[in-house]
């Protein structure tokens, strides 16, 4: 049974990332465009999540809320969480790390680099 990588991105340019992630063996990609939908999905636990890739600036709930939801849920507390963002504030990468994310990728990002890091993180579990 495939595991799911949740991608939370409200921009239309997530297709290259989705393509890169679907190339991973045993992985399906679920893309949501709304932070609140992602938080609800995490809380209801209906999906076997392998990892989360989220933008920070999202409608209805931001990426930090998604990270908190993951880290406070016992089922997902060790789940790899990667953040992608166009936020150029110099403190953002540190804030992302302190919130519990595994990595921060500024936009524009490399979908291949994200896939490679996720593969490494998933194999280390």
NUMI-652385 format. One record per residue (C-alpha): x, y, z negated. Coordinates in Angstrom, 2 decimals. Each point is the difference from the previous one (the first is absolute). Layout:
<xx:X	yy:Y	zz:Z> .
...
// end
This chain:
<xx:0.00	yy:0.00	zz:0.00> .
<xx:1.55	yy:3.32	zz:1.06> .
<xx:0.72	yy:2.73	zz:-2.53> .
<xx:-0.96	yy:3.59	zz:0.66> .
<xx:2.04	yy:3.17	zz:0.18> .
<xx:-2.23	yy:2.95	zz:-0.74> .
<xx:0.87	yy:3.11	zz:2.01> .
<xx:-1.69	yy:3.19	zz:-1.19> .
<xx:0.50	yy:2.73	zz:2.59> .
<xx:-2.49	yy:2.60	zz:1.19> .
<xx:1.95	yy:1.03	zz:3.11> .
<xx:-0.56	yy:-1.62	zz:3.36> .
<xx:3.71	yy:-0.79	zz:0.44> .
<xx:0.08	yy:-3.14	zz:-2.19> .
<xx:-0.18	yy:-2.41	zz:2.97> .
<xx:3.79	yy:-0.48	zz:0.35> .
<xx:0.22	yy:-0.88	zz:-3.70> .
<xx:-2.91	yy:-2.42	zz:0.27> .
<xx:1.64	yy:-1.70	zz:3.00> .
<xx:3.33	yy:-0.29	zz:-1.85> .
<xx:-1.66	yy:-1.50	zz:-3.08> .
<xx:-2.15	yy:-2.50	zz:1.90> .
<xx:3.25	yy:-1.45	zz:1.38> .
<xx:0.70	yy:-1.34	zz:-3.51> .
<xx:-0.78	yy:-3.69	zz:-0.44> .
<xx:-3.09	yy:-0.78	zz:-2.07> .
<xx:-1.04	yy:3.64	zz:-0.27> .
<xx:-3.16	yy:1.83	zz:0.98> .
<xx:-0.29	yy:3.76	zz:-0.04> .
<xx:-3.00	yy:1.82	zz:-1.42> .
<xx:-0.07	yy:3.74	zz:0.70> .
<xx:-2.12	yy:2.43	zz:-1.98> .
<xx:-0.23	yy:3.72	zz:0.66> .
<xx:-1.34	yy:1.04	zz:-3.40> .
<xx:1.80	yy:-0.17	zz:-3.35> .
<xx:-3.18	yy:-0.67	zz:-1.96> .
<xx:-0.77	yy:-3.08	zz:2.14> .
<xx:3.51	yy:-1.29	zz:-0.71> .
<xx:-0.39	yy:0.48	zz:-3.77> .
<xx:-3.35	yy:-1.84	zz:0.10> .
<xx:1.54	yy:-2.87	zz:2.00> .
<xx:2.85	yy:-0.31	zz:-2.50> .
<xx:-2.36	yy:0.02	zz:-2.97> .
<xx:-2.39	yy:-2.62	zz:1.41> .
<xx:2.88	yy:-2.39	zz:0.82> .
<xx:-1.86	yy:-1.61	zz:2.90> .
<xx:3.07	yy:0.06	zz:2.26> .
<xx:3.26	yy:-1.90	zz:-0.60> .
<xx:2.33	yy:2.98	zz:0.31> .
<xx:3.66	yy:-0.53	zz:0.80> .
<xx:0.96	yy:3.70	zz:0.03> .
<xx:-1.32	yy:3.53	zz:0.37> .
<xx:1.26	yy:2.70	zz:2.35> .
<xx:-1.65	yy:3.34	zz:-0.69> .
<xx:0.14	yy:3.60	zz:1.03> .
<xx:-0.07	yy:2.55	zz:-2.83> .
<xx:-2.46	yy:2.48	zz:1.47> .
<xx:-3.27	yy:-1.82	zz:0.48> .
<xx:-3.68	yy:0.87	zz:-0.22> .
<xx:-1.81	yy:-0.73	zz:-3.30> .
<xx:2.98	yy:-1.49	zz:-1.89> .
<xx:3.67	yy:0.67	zz:0.59> .
<xx:2.88	yy:-2.44	zz:0.27> .
<xx:0.93	yy:0.50	zz:-3.65> .
<xx:-3.46	yy:-1.24	zz:-1.02> .
<xx:0.50	yy:-3.08	zz:2.17> .
<xx:3.39	yy:-0.69	zz:-1.60> .
<xx:-1.55	yy:0.35	zz:-3.49> .
<xx:-2.81	yy:-2.39	zz:0.96> .
<xx:2.54	yy:-2.60	zz:1.16> .
<xx:2.34	yy:0.36	zz:-2.97> .
<xx:-2.84	yy:-0.13	zz:-2.56> .
<xx:-1.59	yy:-3.14	zz:1.46> .
<xx:1.56	yy:-3.13	zz:-1.48> .
<xx:-0.49	yy:-1.95	zz:3.25> .
<xx:1.94	yy:2.56	zz:2.02> .
<xx:2.38	yy:1.63	zz:-2.47> .
<xx:3.09	yy:-1.47	zz:1.75> .
<xx:-1.30	yy:0.60	zz:3.52> .
<xx:2.36	yy:1.87	zz:2.35> .
<xx:-1.28	yy:3.53	zz:0.60> .
<xx:1.54	yy:2.18	zz:2.69> .
<xx:-0.91	yy:3.64	zz:0.55> .
<xx:0.07	yy:1.86	zz:3.29> .
<xx:-0.57	yy:3.73	zz:-0.02> .
<xx:0.49	yy:3.23	zz:1.84> .
<xx:0.35	yy:1.78	zz:-3.35> .
<xx:3.32	yy:1.84	zz:0.24> .
<xx:0.25	yy:1.18	zz:-3.60> .
<xx:3.45	yy:-1.03	zz:-1.29> .
<xx:-1.45	yy:-1.53	zz:-3.20> .
<xx:-2.46	yy:-2.28	zz:1.80> .
<xx:2.31	yy:-3.05	zz:0.45> .
<xx:0.85	yy:0.05	zz:-3.73> .
<xx:-3.65	yy:0.44	zz:-1.00> .
<xx:-0.91	yy:-2.94	zz:2.21> .
<xx:2.66	yy:-2.22	zz:-1.59> .
<xx:-0.96	yy:1.07	zz:-3.54> .
<xx:-3.64	yy:-0.84	zz:0.76> .
<xx:1.00	yy:-3.61	zz:0.69> .
<xx:0.46	yy:-0.20	zz:3.76> .
<xx:2.85	yy:-2.09	zz:1.37> .
<xx:0.97	yy:2.41	zz:2.78> .
<xx:-0.77	yy:3.31	zz:1.67> .
<xx:0.16	yy:0.56	zz:3.77> .
<xx:-0.32	yy:3.57	zz:1.31> .
<xx:-1.93	yy:0.53	zz:3.22> .
<xx:0.97	yy:-0.66	zz:2.68> .
<xx:0.94	yy:-3.46	zz:-1.22> .
<xx:1.23	yy:-3.17	zz:1.65> .
<xx:-2.63	yy:-2.77	zz:0.00> .
<xx:2.82	yy:-2.51	zz:0.45> .
<xx:1.79	yy:1.23	zz:-3.14> .
<xx:-3.23	yy:-0.26	zz:-1.99> .
<xx:-0.56	yy:-3.56	zz:1.26> .
<xx:3.58	yy:-1.00	zz:-0.84> .
<xx:-0.25	yy:1.37	zz:-3.53> .
<xx:-3.36	yy:-1.70	zz:-0.55> .
<xx:1.41	yy:-3.30	zz:1.24> .
<xx:2.89	yy:0.35	zz:-2.47> .
<xx:-2.30	yy:0.91	zz:-2.87> .
<xx:-2.45	yy:-2.82	zz:0.74> .
<xx:2.77	yy:-2.60	zz:0.26> .
<xx:1.45	yy:1.18	zz:-3.33> .
<xx:-3.28	yy:-0.76	zz:-1.82> .
// end
